[in-house]
Amino acid sequence: MQVTDESELYALVGEVMVMSARVESCLESCIAACLPHVNVDYSQTVLRRLKFTSQLATLHEVSQLLYDRHDPILVEFRRWLRRLGRIRRRRNDLVHNVLRVACSPEELGRWQSEIGHMREICDDAPAWVIVLELRVKALDGQVQVPAVPPIRAIENVEVSAR
């Protein structure tokens, strides 16, 4: 779908920015899931101060501590993190380059599909929070977690107590 007038352009840019904020919130939730026994108010204060690249780096490092490097869950999680990084770079491209040079509305129409990608990535976040919470609990000896299928099937995973 092409953006045909200025009001559509503003709506599109606004939606990209809202989705970008939602992506950052997803990262904060995933990091918080890796912090066992921490007061949520304290962790949220710290997490809000982290920049996007720091959040990605933190999750990348923590996930390597939680999983064996060949674990399929780690592979899928790192793929998800890479997609988040690409989305952020694309958003920065929109804000810092495309809008500055007064591109035609037709050229900005490609952002309609970008918003769909951002929604898809954000929709996966709650499941990743569950995966990370379960892993932290398993490492603490609170639960025994079976192998987890790809993230889209996470709702079918049952957790058994140890």
Secondary structure per residue as TSV (DSSP state, phi and psi in degrees):
chain	resnum	aa	ss	phi	psi
A	1	M	-	360.0	131.7
A	2	Q	-	-90.5	146.5
A	3	V	-	-85.2	122.4
A	4	T	-	-108.8	-17.7
A	5	D	S	-143.5	170.9
A	6	E	H	-63.1	-37.2
A	7	S	H	-66.0	-37.0
A	8	E	H	-65.7	-37.7
A	9	L	H	-61.5	-46.8
A	10	Y	H	-63.1	-40.2
A	11	A	H	-63.5	-41.6
A	12	L	H	-64.2	-47.5
A	13	V	H	-63.0	-40.9
A	14	G	H	-60.6	-42.4
A	15	E	H	-66.4	-38.9
A	16	V	H	-60.8	-42.2
A	17	M	H	-68.6	-39.2
A	18	V	H	-63.6	-44.5
A	19	M	H	-65.8	-34.5
A	20	S	H	-63.1	-42.5
A	21	A	H	-64.1	-37.6
A	22	R	H	-65.3	-38.1
A	23	V	H	-61.1	-44.2
A	24	E	H	-64.5	-36.7
A	25	S	H	-63.5	-37.9
A	26	C	H	-61.1	-43.3
A	27	L	H	-62.9	-42.9
A	28	E	H	-59.7	-41.8
A	29	S	H	-64.4	-40.0
A	30	C	H	-66.5	-42.1
A	31	I	H	-64.2	-44.0
A	32	A	H	-59.0	-34.9
A	33	A	H	-65.5	-23.2
A	34	C	T	-89.6	-1.0
A	35	L	S	-107.1	86.7
A	36	P	T	-69.8	145.9
A	37	H	T	59.0	34.4
A	38	V	-	-113.3	137.9
A	39	N	-	-60.6	128.1
A	40	V	H	-59.2	-40.1
A	41	D	H	-61.1	-41.0
A	42	Y	H	-67.4	-47.2
A	43	S	H	-65.9	-38.8
A	44	Q	H	-64.3	-36.1
A	45	T	H	-61.5	-44.9
A	46	V	H	-69.0	-44.9
A	47	L	H	-63.5	-36.3
A	48	R	H	-65.5	-21.9
A	49	R	H	-84.9	-14.2
A	50	L	S	-77.5	136.2
A	51	K	-	-77.0	162.5
A	52	F	H	-54.2	-48.2
A	53	T	H	-64.0	-33.9
A	54	S	H	-68.8	-37.3
A	55	Q	H	-63.7	-45.2
A	56	L	H	-60.8	-46.5
A	57	A	H	-62.4	-41.7
A	58	T	H	-60.9	-48.3
A	59	L	H	-64.7	-37.5
A	60	H	H	-61.5	-47.8
A	61	E	H	-67.1	-44.4
A	62	V	H	-64.5	-40.6
A	63	S	H	-62.8	-33.0
A	64	Q	H	-69.6	-27.3
A	65	L	H	-76.5	-30.5
A	66	L	H	-81.8	-28.3
A	67	Y	S	-129.6	151.6
A	68	D	-	-64.5	144.8
A	69	R	T	-64.0	-18.2
A	70	H	T	-98.1	0.5
A	71	D	-	-64.1	130.2
A	72	P	H	-60.5	-27.8
A	73	I	H	-65.7	-44.3
A	74	L	H	-62.4	-41.0
A	75	V	H	-60.4	-46.8
A	76	E	H	-66.1	-40.2
A	77	F	H	-64.8	-43.0
A	78	R	H	-65.3	-34.3
A	79	R	H	-62.9	-43.5
A	80	W	H	-61.9	-42.9
A	81	L	H	-61.8	-40.1
A	82	R	H	-63.6	-39.4
A	83	R	H	-63.0	-39.8
A	84	L	H	-60.7	-43.4
A	85	G	H	-62.6	-40.9
A	86	R	H	-65.0	-41.4
A	87	I	H	-60.0	-43.3
A	88	R	H	-64.3	-42.8
A	89	R	H	-62.6	-40.2
A	90	R	H	-65.3	-40.9
A	91	R	H	-62.4	-43.5
A	92	N	H	-62.5	-38.1
A	93	D	H	-60.1	-44.3
A	94	L	I	-60.8	-51.1
A	95	V	I	-69.3	-44.3
A	96	H	I	-90.3	-23.6
A	97	N	I	-118.0	-57.0
A	98	V	I	-61.4	-47.9
A	99	L	T	-70.3	-29.8
A	100	R	T	-67.4	-35.9
A	101	V	T	-92.2	14.1
A	102	A	T	51.8	55.9
A	103	C	-	-66.4	158.1
A	104	S	-	-68.7	153.7
A	105	P	H	-58.2	-31.4
A	106	E	H	-63.6	-38.2
A	107	E	H	-67.2	-28.9
A	108	L	H	-80.6	-12.6
A	109	G	T	-59.1	-24.6
A	110	R	T	-61.6	-19.4
A	111	W	H	-72.0	-16.3
A	112	Q	H	-59.0	-44.9
A	113	S	H	-71.0	-31.4
A	114	E	H	-62.5	-38.7
A	115	I	H	-61.6	-38.8
A	116	G	H	-61.0	-40.9
A	117	H	H	-64.7	-40.8
A	118	M	H	-63.8	-41.9
A	119	R	H	-61.1	-44.4
A	120	E	H	-60.5	-44.2
A	121	I	H	-64.5	-42.9
A	122	C	H	-66.0	-35.7
A	123	D	H	-65.1	-26.6
A	124	D	H	-78.6	-20.0
A	125	A	H	-58.3	-47.1
A	126	P	H	-58.6	-36.1
A	127	A	H	-67.7	-38.3
A	128	W	H	-65.9	-35.9
A	129	V	H	-60.1	-44.0
A	130	I	H	-61.8	-45.7
A	131	V	H	-58.4	-46.6
A	132	L	H	-67.4	-41.3
A	133	E	H	-60.2	-44.5
A	134	L	H	-63.7	-38.7
A	135	R	H	-65.9	-43.8
A	136	V	H	-62.0	-43.2
A	137	K	H	-63.5	-39.6
A	138	A	H	-64.1	-41.7
A	139	L	H	-68.5	-27.6
A	140	D	T	-81.7	-4.6
A	141	G	T	81.9	12.0
A	142	Q	S	-80.5	-32.8
A	143	V	E	-143.8	160.4
A	144	Q	E	-108.5	122.5
A	145	V	-	-106.2	125.3
A	146	P	-	-72.1	170.0
A	147	A	-	-58.4	136.7
A	148	V	-	-101.4	129.4
A	149	P	-	-70.5	176.6
A	150	P	-	-51.0	152.3
A	151	I	G	-53.5	-35.2
A	152	R	G	-64.4	-19.2
A	153	A	G	-103.8	12.6
A	154	I	G	-58.9	-30.9
A	155	E	G	-66.8	-12.9
A	156	N	G	-90.4	-3.8
A	157	V	-	-82.7	131.6
A	158	E	-	-105.6	143.5
A	159	V	-	-108.1	127.1
A	160	S	E	-103.9	143.8
A	161	A	E	-74.4	149.2
A	162	R	-	-81.9	360.0
